[in-house]
Amino acid sequence: MAQQSYVGIDQDENGGMTHLGRIVRDAWVFGILPESEKCAGWEASQMQNLYEKVYEAWEPYAHLPSRLPDELRQRHTEIYAQAIMIAKSKGWDAELEDDE
């Protein structure tokens, strides 16, 4: 059975507004990854390791952007505002569907 790899945040569905896309963006927020790293071709184990690092980085802030220190909160706001703008330009709708 062939392993599936992540397509990368730039090629991810919904303009990257997916669970994996959020992990990558949060890694950028916390400086775990440079913003130039899109994670294209990453295997599931690599994404799992990234998830664990991001989860650990969020823990002191109860996983809430409002609890981030000013610098990180500003970085989060900028990264996500740009992501939402790009996703909407590609047809993403923030409204949840019945199955979500």
Secondary structure by P-SEA (a helix, b strand, c coil): cbbbbbccccccccccccaaaaaaaaaaaacccccccccccccaaaaaaaaaaaaaaacccccccccccaaaaaaaaaaaaaaaaaaaaacccccccccc
